[in-house]
């Protein structure tokens, strides 16, 4: 019997200038240009996001849209959110400790 997995719908906010790359290469874990490369730690409990590798996925579209707005401000284009279906058994914990 095949084991059933919980699949989560998650969102990645970015700029439309990245659309061609995403369509051809998927979401890159360590792209050359990152929205959070200049991010500093807000306080001791909130580390700098520039040290994190990987693709940031949000559980809600509002957070992803906010991240996309940051990308648009830095790189131009339009707000874009990529919808992803994620199997938590094949994902890593992030700084928010989602799973």
Secondary structure, DSSP 4 states (H G I P E B T S, - for coil): -PPP--EEEEEEEEEGGGHHHHHHH-S-TT-SS-TTTT---SBTTB--GGG--S---BSSHHHHHHHHHHHHHHH-S-EEEEEEEEEGGGS---TT---
